[in-house]
Amino acid sequence: FVGFWPNLFQDDNYFYNLLNQKYDVKIDFENPDIVFYSVDYERKNEIRKYMDKPCKKIFYTGENALPDWNMCDLAFTFSYDSHGGKNHRLPLWALLINWWDRPYIQERDHAYLFDHHKLIHREKPDRRKNLFCNFVYTQPKGRRVEFYPKLYERYGQGHIVSAGSVYNNTGSKIPGRGDTIEKIQYINKFKFTVSFENESASGYQTEKIFHPLGVQSIPIYWGNPTPDTDFNPECFINANGKTDQQVFEEIDRINHDDDLYNHMITQPIFQGGNVPEFAQPGTVRQRIEGIL
C-alpha cells in the first residue's frame, strides 16, 4: 500500500482484510502481486518504484480525484462512469463499515465503528437526543462556509454547536481525526448534523452523510447531487438544489413533528433496505480477482 493517508495500517485496512478472508495475504514491498496506491498524500511518489514491475496496480481514492487511467489496472473511485471497464464505484463510506468484526484501534484510519448488521436494522433510540444541531469541520470549503452563518443567525447560540476548527463556538475542538470514536460519540448527541461535503461532484459521497446516519442524527446533506443512489432519501434532508430558506423550513417541519422525526431516524439507511451491491465486500473482491 503506497501513497495512502498516514494512519493506514498495512496489515489492517479495508483491502487487506477483504482479501485476507479468502487468501493468505502477505505484505511485500519488493515483489508484490498487487500494489494498491492512492492520491499520494505525503507527496513521496512511491508508486513509481512499481511502474516497471509485473504487478497489478489498483488505485483507490477517498478524495474527489481520478487516476491516470494508463497507470492502473483497476480503480476504486466515486465516479459513476466505468471508464472503459477500469473503474468500480466504491465511495469512502463503504470503507468505514466493520465488515470483519475488527477491534477499535484509535491510531488506525479507518476505525470500523459501524457494524453492518446494526446499519440495516434501526430501532428508535432509548432516549431522545437533547441537543439540536452540530457543525464539525476543519476545512472552510464549499457551501458550508456560507450556510453556517445563516443557520446560526436563524437558530441562535446554544442551538447550533460548532466543535471543529471552522466557526468554532465551543472554545475547544473534538480530538482525533475524521473517523474516530470521539467524533461519533459527539454527533450522537444531536438531532441534526450539518453534513456538507468539501465540494459537489457526481458520486462524491464520504463520511459526511454516513457518520450521522450511523448514530441516528439526521444529516442535512449537500454534495453529491444524487445521494439517493446510495442512501434512503427518507433518512436525511437533501440540501442539493434547495435554497437555505427551503432547508430551514424542512428542518423546522421535522423538528416540530415527532412522528416524522421518529420515522426518519428508524427508516433503513440504504436504498432497498440493504447495503448496495456495488459496495458489498464480495462484489469488490470479485472485481479485484477479475484482473489477476
SERO-4910 file (N, C-alpha, C, O; in steps of 0.05 Angstrom, whole numbers):
BEGIN
 pado doro    nc1    nc2    nc3   cac1   cac2   cac3    cc1    cc2    cc3    oc1    oc2    oc3
  Phe    A     17    -24      0      0      0      0     18     25      0     33     29     19
  Val    A     16     41    -20     33     65    -22     15     89    -29     -5     87    -42
  Gly    A     24    112    -20     11    137    -26    -15    142    -12    -31    159    -19
  Phe    A    -20    126     10    -45    129     25    -42    149     48    -20    160     52
  Trp    A    -64    154     62    -64    172     85    -45    161    106    -40    136    107
  Pro    A    -35    178    124    -14    169    143    -21    147    162     -4    131    169
  Asn    A    -47    145    170    -54    126    190    -66    100    179    -80     86    193
  Leu    A    -60     94    154    -68     68    143    -49     47    153    -25     49    150
  Phe    A    -60     25    165    -43      3    173    -40    -17    150    -59    -24    137
  Gln    A    -15    -25    144    -10    -42    122    -25    -69    124    -34    -80    104
  Asp    A    -27    -80    148    -39   -106    152    -66   -105    167    -75   -125    179
  Asp    A    -79    -82    167   -106    -80    179   -120    -56    166   -125    -36    179
  Asn    A   -127    -59    141   -143    -39    127   -164    -53    110   -164    -78    108
  Tyr    A   -180    -38     97   -203    -49     82   -194    -70     62   -205    -93     62
  Phe    A   -175    -64     45   -168    -82     23   -152   -107     34   -156   -129     24
  Tyr    A   -135   -102     54   -121   -125     66   -141   -145     78   -140   -169     73
  Asn    A   -159   -134     94   -179   -151    108   -198   -165     88   -206   -187     92
  Leu    A   -205   -150     67   -222   -161     46   -209   -186     33   -223   -206     31
  Leu    A   -184   -184     25   -171   -206     12   -163   -228     32   -162   -251     24
  Asn    A   -157   -220     56   -148   -239     76   -169   -259     85   -164   -279     97
  Gln    A   -195   -252     78   -216   -271     84   -215   -296     67   -225   -317     75
  Lys    A   -202   -294     44   -201   -316     25   -172   -326     19   -168   -349     13
  Tyr    A   -153   -307     22   -125   -313     14   -107   -309     38   -114   -296     57
  Asp    A    -83   -322     36    -62   -317     56    -46   -293     47    -27   -295     31
  Val    A    -53   -269     56    -42   -245     47    -16   -238     62    -15   -239     86
  Lys    A      4   -231     46     29   -222     58     37   -195     45     33   -191     22
  Ile    A     48   -177     62     57   -151     52     86   -155     41    104   -163     56
  Asp    A     90   -147     16    116   -150      3    122   -124    -11    108   -117    -31
  Phe    A    142   -109     -2    148    -84    -14    167    -86    -38    171    -67    -53
  Glu    A    178   -110    -43    197   -113    -65    184   -125    -90    188   -115   -112
  Asn    A    170   -148    -86    158   -162   -109    129   -169   -104    122   -193   -102
  Pro    A    112   -149   -101     84   -155    -95     69   -164   -120     76   -159   -142
  Asp    A     47   -179   -115     28   -186   -137     10   -162   -143      2   -158   -166
  Ile    A      3   -148   -122    -15   -124   -125     -3   -101   -109      6   -104    -87
  Val    A     -3    -78   -122      3    -53   -108    -22    -36   -107    -33    -28   -128
  Phe    A    -32    -30    -84    -53    -11    -80    -41     16    -76    -23     19    -59
  Tyr    A    -50     36    -91    -39     63    -88    -61     83    -87    -83     79    -98
  Ser    A    -55    106    -75    -76    127    -73    -65    154    -84    -48    154   -101
  Val    A    -75    176    -73    -70    202    -85    -44    215    -77    -39    238    -81
  Asp    A    -27    198    -64      0    208    -56     -2    230    -35      7    252    -39
  Tyr    A    -15    223    -12    -20    243      9      6    256     19      6    280     25
  Glu    A     28    240     21     53    251     32     73    260     10     96    266     16
  Arg    A     64    260    -15     80    270    -37    107    256    -39    127    269    -44
  Lys    A    107    230    -36    132    214    -39    134    200    -65    155    189    -72
  Asn    A    112    199    -80    112    186   -107    122    157   -105    138    149   -122
  Glu    A    113    143    -85    123    115    -81    114     96   -103    127     75   -107
  Ile    A     93    103   -117     83     84   -138    103     81   -161    103     61   -175
  Arg    A    121    101   -165    140    100   -188    158     75   -185    168     65   -206
  Lys    A    163     66   -161    181     43   -157    169     18   -170    184     -1   -177
  Tyr    A    143     17   -173    130     -7   -183    120     -6   -211    109    -25   -222
  Met    A    124     17   -225    113     20   -251    124      0   -272    109     -7   -290
  Asp    A    148     -8   -269    160    -27   -288    160    -56   -278    170    -73   -291
  Lys    A    147    -60   -255    146    -87   -244    120   -101   -254    101    -88   -260
  Pro    A    121   -128   -257     98   -142   -268     76   -148   -247     68   -170   -243
  Cys    A     68   -127   -233     47   -129   -213     22   -113   -222     24    -95   -239
  Lys    A     -1   -121   -211    -25   -106   -217    -26    -81   -199    -19    -82   -175
  Lys    A    -34    -59   -211    -35    -34   -197    -64    -24   -195    -78    -20   -214
  Ile    A    -72    -22   -170   -100    -15   -164   -101     12   -149    -89     15   -127
  Phe    A   -115     31   -160   -117     58   -149   -142     59   -131   -163     49   -138
  Tyr    A   -139     73   -108   -162     79    -91   -160    108    -83   -139    119    -77
  Thr    A   -183    121    -83   -185    149    -73   -209    153    -55   -231    144    -61
  Gly    A   -204    167    -33   -226    177    -17   -231    207    -23   -248    219    -10
  Glu    A   -216    218    -42   -219    246    -50   -234    248    -76   -239    228    -90
  Asn    A   -242    272    -83   -255    277   -108   -233    279   -130   -227    300   -140
  Ala    A   -222    256   -137   -199    255   -155   -200    229   -171   -209    208   -160
  Leu    A   -190    229   -195   -188    206   -212   -159    200   -219   -143    218   -219
  Pro    A   -153    175   -225   -125    168   -231   -117    174   -260   -134    181   -277
  Asp    A    -92    171   -266    -83    168   -294    -90    140   -302    -79    121   -293
  Trp    A   -110    138   -320   -120    111   -327   -100     94   -341   -104     70   -343
  Asn    A    -79    106   -351    -58     90   -364    -39     77   -344    -24     58   -351
  Met    A    -41     86   -319    -23     75   -298    -35     51   -284    -20     34   -274
  Cys    A    -61     49   -283    -74     29   -265    -87      7   -282    -95     10   -305
  Asp    A    -90    -16   -269   -105    -39   -280   -134    -38   -271   -152    -48   -284
  Leu    A   -138    -25   -248   -165    -23   -236   -165      1   -217   -144      8   -205
  Ala    A   -188     14   -215   -190     37   -196   -217     35   -181   -237     27   -192
  Phe    A   -216     43   -156   -239     46   -139   -242     76   -133   -226     87   -119
  Thr    A   -263     88   -144   -267    117   -141   -296    123   -135   -313    105   -131
  Phe    A   -303    149   -134   -331    158   -130   -346    158   -157   -371    159   -156
  Ser    A   -332    157   -179   -345    162   -204   -365    140   -212   -361    116   -207
  Tyr    A   -388    149   -223   -408    130   -234   -399    118   -260   -409     97   -269
  Asp    A   -380    131   -274   -371    123   -300   -352     98   -298   -336     97   -280
  Ser    A   -356     79   -316   -339     55   -315   -311     60   -325   -292     44   -321
  His    A   -307     83   -339   -281     90   -351   -268     66   -365   -246     58   -360
  Gly    A   -283     56   -385   -273     35   -401   -270      8   -387   -255     -9   -395
  Gly    A   -285      5   -365   -284    -20   -350   -263    -21   -328   -261    -41   -314
  Lys    A   -248      1   -326   -227      1   -305   -237     11   -278   -223      6   -258
  Asn    A   -259     24   -277   -268     37   -252   -291     21   -239   -310     12   -253
  His    A   -289     18   -213   -311      8   -197   -318     28   -176   -300     37   -161
  Arg    A   -343     37   -174   -350     57   -155   -350     45   -127   -363     26   -121
  Leu    A   -334     58   -109   -332     49    -81   -329     74    -64   -306     82    -57
  Pro    A   -351     87    -56   -349    111    -40   -335    106    -14   -335     84     -3
  Leu    A   -324    128     -3   -309    126     22   -325    113     45   -314     98     61
  Trp    A   -351    119     46   -367    109     68   -367     78     70   -369     67     92
  Ala    A   -363     64     48   -363     35     48   -339     24     63   -340      2     74
  Leu    A   -317     40     64   -293     31     79   -295     35    109   -278     25    124
  Leu    A   -316     49    118   -319     55    146   -335     33    161   -337     34    185
  Ile    A   -347     15    146   -363     -6    158   -346    -29    168   -327    -37    156
  Asn    A   -353    -38    192   -337    -60    204   -347    -87    193   -362   -101    207
  Trp    A   -339    -93    169   -349   -118    156   -337   -143    170   -350   -164    168
  Trp    A   -314   -140    183   -300   -164    192   -295   -165    222   -277   -178    232
  Asp    A   -312   -150    237   -311   -150    266   -283   -144    276   -273   -158    294
  Arg    A   -270   -123    265   -244   -115    275   -247    -98    300   -266    -82    302
  Pro    A   -228   -100    318   -229    -83    343   -223    -54    337   -210    -48    317
  Tyr    A   -233    -37    354   -227     -8    351   -198     -3    359   -189    -11    380
  Ile    A   -183     11    341   -156     19    347   -155     49    341   -159     58    319
  Gln    A   -149     65    362   -151     94    359   -132    105    338   -139    125    324
  Glu    A   -109     93    334    -89    104    316    -95     97    287    -83    109    269
  Arg    A   -113     79    281   -118     69    254   -139     85    240   -161     90    251
  Asp    A   -134     92    215   -155    101    197   -158     79    175   -139     73    161
  His    A   -182     68    172   -206     77    185   -213     61    210   -201     40    215
  Ala    A   -232     71    226   -235     60    253   -254     36    254   -254     21    274
  Tyr    A   -271     32    233   -290     10    233   -309     11    257   -311     -7    273
  Leu    A   -323     34    259   -340     38    283   -369     29    279   -385     30    297
  Phe    A   -376     20    254   -404     14    249   -407    -15    240   -397    -23    219
  Asp    A   -421    -31    256   -427    -58    249   -448    -58    227   -469    -45    230
  His    A   -443    -73    206   -462    -71    183   -489    -82    189   -509    -73    177
  His    A   -491   -101    208   -518   -111    216   -535    -89    229   -559    -87    224
  Lys    A   -522    -73    246   -537    -52    260   -544    -29    241   -563    -14    247
  Leu    A   -530    -26    219   -538     -6    200   -563    -14    185   -578      4    176
  Ile    A   -568    -39    182   -591    -49    168   -616    -48    185   -638    -40    175
  His    A   -614    -55    210   -637    -57    228   -636    -34    248   -621    -36    268
  Arg    A   -651    -13    244   -650     10    261   -676     11    278   -698      7    268
  Glu    A   -672     17    303   -695     19    322   -694     47    335   -674     61    334
  Lys    A   -717     55    346   -719     80    359   -700     81    383   -701     62    399
  Pro    A   -684    102    387   -665    103    410   -680    102    436   -703    110    438
  Asp    A   -666     93    457   -677     92    484   -684    119    495   -703    122    510
  Arg    A   -667    139    488   -672    166    499   -671    186    476   -657    182    456
  Arg    A   -685    208    479   -686    229    459   -661    245    460   -650    251    481
  Lys    A   -651    253    437   -627    270    435   -634    297    445   -654    309    437
  Asn    A   -617    308    463   -624    333    477   -610    357    465   -614    379    475
  Leu    A   -595    354    444   -582    377    431   -593    379    402   -601    359    390
  Phe    A   -592    403    391   -606    409    366   -589    402    341   -596    384    327
  Cys    A   -567    417    337   -553    413    311   -523    419    315   -516    438    328
  Asn    A   -507    402    303   -478    406    304   -466    412    277   -477    405    256
  Phe    A   -442    424    278   -427    432    254   -398    427    260   -386    442    276
  Val    A   -386    406    249   -359    398    256   -342    396    231   -344    377    216
  Tyr    A   -324    416    227   -308    417    202   -280    429    208   -277    445    226
  Thr    A   -260    419    193   -233    430    195   -226    447    171   -207    462    172
  Gln    A   -242    445    149   -235    460    125   -258    479    117   -280    470    114
  Pro    A   -252    504    113   -272    524    104   -276    522     74   -267    539     59
  Lys    A   -290    501     65   -293    496     36   -322    491     30   -338    482     47
  Gly    A   -330    498      5   -356    492     -5   -379    508      7   -374    529     19
  Arg    A   -403    499      3   -427    514     11   -429    518     41   -442    536     51
  Arg    A   -415    501     57   -417    503     86   -408    530     96   -418    539    117
  Val    A   -390    543     82   -379    568     91   -400    590     92   -401    606    110
  Glu    A   -418    590     72   -440    609     71   -464    600     87   -480    617     96
  Phe    A   -467    574     90   -491    563    102   -491    567    132   -511    574    144
  Tyr    A   -468    563    145   -467    564    174   -476    591    186   -492    591    204
  Pro    A   -466    613    176   -474    639    189   -505    643    187   -517    653    206
  Lys    A   -517    635    166   -546    637    163   -561    618    182   -581    625    194
  Leu    A   -550    594    184   -561    574    203   -560    584    232   -579    582    247
  Tyr    A   -537    595    239   -532    605    266   -550    629    272   -561    632    294
  Glu    A   -553    646    252   -570    670    256   -599    662    260   -613    675    276
  Arg    A   -608    641    246   -636    633    249   -642    619    275   -662    624    288
  Tyr    A   -624    602    284   -630    585    308   -616    594    333   -624    586    355
  Gly    A   -595    610    331   -584    623    354   -563    607    369   -560    583    366
  Gln    A   -550    621    387   -529    610    404   -541    588    422   -563    591    433
  Gly    A   -526    566    425   -535    544    441   -549    523    426   -551    500    435
  His    A   -560    530    403   -574    510    386   -556    499    364   -559    476    356
  Ile    A   -539    516    353   -520    507    332   -492    507    345   -481    527    351
  Val    A   -481    483    348   -456    479    362   -434    471    342   -437    451    328
  Ser    A   -413    487    341   -391    482    323   -366    474    339   -355    491    353
  Ala    A   -359    449    337   -337    438    354   -312    431    337   -295    416    347
  Gly    A   -311    440    312   -288    437    295   -272    462    293   -276    481    309
  Ser    A   -254    464    274   -238    488    270   -254    511    258   -249    534    264
  Val    A   -272    504    240   -288    524    225   -311    534    242   -327    519    252
  Tyr    A   -312    561    246   -333    574    262   -336    562    290   -358    561    301
  Asn    A   -314    554    302   -315    542    329   -328    561    349   -320    585    351
  Asn    A   -348    551    364   -361    567    384   -362    553    411   -378    560    428
  Thr    A   -344    533    415   -344    518    440   -319    524    457   -318    517    480
  Gly    A   -299    536    445   -274    541    460   -255    518    459   -232    520    469
  Ser    A   -263    496    448   -246    472    445   -255    456    421   -277    460    411
  Lys    A   -238    438    412   -244    422    389   -246    393    396   -232    384    414
  Ile    A   -262    378    381   -263    349    385   -236    337    378   -225    343    357
  Pro    A   -225    320    396   -198    309    390   -200    287    368   -222    277    361
  Gly    A   -177    281    357   -176    259    338   -179    269    309   -177    293    304
  Arg    A   -183    250    291   -184    256    262   -213    253    253   -232    254    269
  Gly    A   -217    249    227   -243    248    216   -260    224    222   -285    226    223
  Asp    A   -248    202    228   -263    177    233   -254    165    259   -244    142    260
  Thr    A   -259    179    280   -251    170    307   -276    169    325   -296    182    320
  Ile    A   -274    154    346   -297    149    363   -306    175    377   -330    178    383
  Glu    A   -287    194    382   -295    219    395   -315    235    378   -334    246    389
  Lys    A   -310    235    352   -329    250    334   -356    236    334   -377    249    335
  Ile    A   -356    209    332   -381    194    330   -397    198    356   -422    202    355
  Gln    A   -384    196    379   -398    200    404   -409    228    407   -430    232    419
  Tyr    A   -395    247    395   -404    275    397   -429    280    380   -449    290    391
  Ile    A   -429    272    355   -452    278    338   -476    261    346   -499    267    339
  Asn    A   -472    240    361   -493    223    371   -512    238    390   -535    229    395
  Lys    A   -503    260    401   -519    276    420   -540    293    406   -558    304    419
  Phe    A   -538    297    380   -554    317    366   -576    305    348   -573    284    336
  Lys    A   -598    320    346   -619    313    328   -611    316    299   -618    299    282
  Phe    A   -596    337    293   -588    342    265   -558    346    264   -545    356    283
  Thr    A   -546    339    241   -518    344    235   -515    357    208   -526    347    188
  Val    A   -501    380    207   -495    392    181   -474    374    167   -452    370    177
  Ser    A   -482    363    144   -466    343    130   -460    352    102   -470    341     82
  Phe    A   -443    372    100   -436    384     74   -408    374     66   -389    375     81
  Glu    A   -406    364     41   -380    357     30   -363    381     25   -372    404     26
  Asn    A   -337    376     20   -319    398     13   -327    411    -13   -324    435    -17
  Glu    A   -338    395    -31   -346    404    -58   -368    386    -68   -372    364    -58
  Ser    A   -382    396    -88   -404    380   -100   -394    368   -126   -384    382   -144
  Ala    A   -395    341   -128   -387    327   -153   -403    301   -155   -410    289   -134
  Ser    A   -409    293   -179   -426    270   -183   -413    245   -171   -391    237   -177
  Gly    A   -428    233   -152   -419    208   -139   -401    212   -115   -397    193   -100
  Tyr    A   -391    237   -111   -373    242    -89   -388    243    -62   -401    262    -56
  Gln    A   -385    221    -47   -400    218    -22   -383    205     -1   -374    182     -5
  Thr    A   -379    219     21   -359    210     41   -372    203     67   -396    195     68
  Glu    A   -357    206     89   -367    200    115   -386    222    125   -400    218    145
  Lys    A   -388    244    111   -404    267    120   -433    259    124   -445    268    144
  Ile    A   -444    243    107   -472    235    110   -474    208    125   -493    203    139
  Phe    A   -453    192    123   -454    165    135   -452    166    165   -466    151    179
  His    A   -433    182    176   -430    183    205   -456    190    220   -463    175    238
  Pro    A   -470    212    213   -495    217    228   -516    196    223   -531    190    242
  Leu    A   -518    185    199   -537    163    195   -532    140    214   -550    127    224
  Gly    A   -506    135    219   -499    112    236   -506    116    265   -508     96    279
  Val    A   -511    141    273   -518    145    302   -546    159    304   -553    170    324
  Gln    A   -561    157    282   -589    167    282   -591    197    288   -609    206    302
  Ser    A   -572    212    277   -573    241    276   -580    248    247   -566    239    229
  Ile    A   -600    263    242   -610    268    215   -590    286    200   -586    309    208
  Pro    A   -578    276    178   -559    292    163   -574    314    147   -595    309    135
  Ile    A   -562    338    147   -570    359    129   -549    359    107   -527    370    111
  Tyr    A   -555    346     85   -533    338     66   -532    356     41   -552    363     29
  Trp    A   -507    363     34   -501    376      8   -475    364     -3   -456    360     12
  Gly    A   -475    358    -29   -451    348    -41   -458    333    -67   -463    345    -87
  Asn    A   -458    307    -65   -466    290    -88   -494    298    -96   -512    296    -80
  Pro    A   -499    307   -121   -526    315   -129   -546    293   -128   -570    298   -127
  Thr    A   -537    268   -128   -556    245   -127   -549    226   -104   -541    203   -108
  Pro    A   -552    236    -79   -544    220    -56   -562    195    -52   -555    176    -39
  Asp    A   -586    196    -64   -605    173    -61   -597    149    -78   -611    129    -78
  Thr    A   -575    151    -94   -565    127   -106   -553    108    -86   -551     84    -90
  Asp    A   -545    119    -63   -533    103    -41   -553    101    -17   -556     79     -7
  Phe    A   -564    124    -10   -579    125     16   -609    131     12   -617    144     -7
  Asn    A   -624    121     31   -653    124     31   -660    154     35   -653    165     56
  Pro    A   -673    167     16   -679    196     19   -698    202     43   -701    225     50
  Glu    A   -711    182     54   -728    186     77   -712    189    103   -724    195    124
  Cys    A   -686    186    101   -669    187    125   -654    214    129   -642    218    150
  Phe    A   -654    231    109   -638    255    111   -651    278     97   -670    275     81
  Ile    A   -642    302    102   -650    326     88   -631    331     65   -607    334     70
  Asn    A   -641    332     41   -625    336     18   -625    366     11   -645    377      2
  Ala    A   -602    379     16   -600    408     11   -592    415    -18   -592    438    -26
  Asn    A   -585    394    -34   -578    399    -62   -602    411    -77   -624    400    -75
  Gly    A   -598    432    -91   -619    444   -107   -639    460    -92   -660    468   -103
  Lys    A   -634    464    -66   -653    479    -49   -640    504    -38   -615    505    -35
  Thr    A   -655    525    -34   -645    549    -21   -641    544      8   -652    525     19
  Asp    A   -626    561     21   -622    558     50   -649    560     65   -654    545     84
  Gln    A   -666    578     55   -692    581     68   -709    556     66   -722    548     85
  Gln    A   -708    543     43   -722    517     40   -711    496     58   -726    479     69
  Val    A   -685    496     62   -673    476     80   -682    482    109   -688    463    124
  Phe    A   -682    507    117   -691    515    144   -720    506    148   -727    496    170
  Glu    A   -737    510    129   -765    502    132   -768    472    135   -785    463    150
  Glu    A   -751    457    122   -752    428    125   -742    419    152   -753    401    165
  Ile    A   -721    432    162   -712    427    189   -734    432    209   -739    416    227
  Asp    A   -747    455    207   -769    462    225   -791    442    224   -802    435    245
  Arg    A   -798    434    200   -820    415    197   -814    389    212   -831    378    226
  Ile    A   -790    379    209   -782    354    223   -780    358    253   -788    341    268
  Asn    A   -769    380    261   -764    385    289   -790    388    305   -791    381    329
  His    A   -811    397    292   -836    401    305   -857    379    301   -880    381    309
  Asp    A   -848    358    288   -866    335    282   -852    310    292   -836    298    278
  Asp    A   -859    301    316   -846    278    328   -850    253    312   -831    236    310
  Asp    A   -873    250    300   -878    226    284   -859    225    259   -848    204    253
  Leu    A   -856    248    247   -839    249    223   -810    245    232   -795    230    218
  Tyr    A   -801    257    253   -774    254    263   -768    225    270   -747    214    261
  Asn    A   -786    212    284   -782    184    291   -782    166    266   -767    146    265
  His    A   -798    173    247   -798    158    222   -771    159    208   -761    139    199
  Met    A   -760    183    207   -734    187    193   -711    173    206   -694    162    192
  Ile    A   -710    172    233   -687    160    246   -690    130    249   -671    117    258
  Thr    A   -712    119    241   -715     89    242   -718     76    215   -719     52    213
  Gln    A   -719     92    194   -720     81    167   -694     68    160   -673     75    170
  Pro    A   -695     48    142   -670     36    132   -652     57    120   -661     74    105
  Ile    A   -626     55    125   -607     75    115   -604     74     85   -603     94     71
  Phe    A   -603     49     75   -597     45     47   -621     41     29   -642     32     38
  Gln    A   -618     49      5   -639     44    -15   -644     14    -17   -625     -2    -19
  Gly    A   -669      6    -15   -675    -23    -17   -672    -38      9   -677    -62     11
  Gly    A   -662    -24     30   -660    -36     57   -634    -50     62   -629    -60     84
  Asn    A   -616    -52     42   -591    -66     46   -568    -50     34   -573    -33     17
  Val    A   -544    -56     42   -521    -42     31   -521    -47      0   -524    -70     -8
  Pro    A   -518    -27    -16   -518    -31    -45   -498    -52    -54   -477    -55    -43
  Glu    A   -506    -67    -74   -489    -89    -84   -461    -80    -91   -442    -94    -85
  Phe    A   -458    -56   -103   -431    -47   -112   -412    -43    -88   -388    -44    -92
  Ala    A   -424    -39    -64   -407    -33    -41   -403    -57    -23   -388    -56     -3
  Gln    A   -415    -80    -29   -412   -103    -13   -384   -116    -18   -375   -117    -40
  Pro    A   -372   -127      3   -344   -137      1   -341   -159    -21   -321   -159    -35
  Gly    A   -361   -176    -23   -359   -197    -43   -357   -186    -71   -342   -197    -88
  Thr    A   -372   -166    -77   -371   -153   -103   -344   -140   -108   -333   -142   -130
  Val    A   -333   -126    -88   -308   -113    -91   -285   -133    -95   -268   -129   -112
  Arg    A   -286   -155    -80   -265   -175    -83   -266   -188   -111   -245   -194   -123
  Gln    A   -290   -192   -122   -292   -204   -148   -280   -185   -169   -268   -195   -188
  Arg    A   -283   -159   -166   -271   -140   -185   -240   -143   -184   -227   -142   -205
  Ile    A   -229   -146   -160   -200   -149   -158   -191   -176   -170   -171   -177   -185
  Glu    A   -206   -197   -164   -199   -223   -176   -201   -223   -206   -187   -238   -220
  Gly    A   -218   -206   -217   -222   -204   -246   -197   -195   -261   -195   -199   -285
  Ile    A   -178   -181   -248   -154   -172   -262   -130   -189   -256   -109   -185   -267
  Leu    A   -133   -208   -238   -110   -225   -231   -104   -246   -252    -85   -262   -249
***
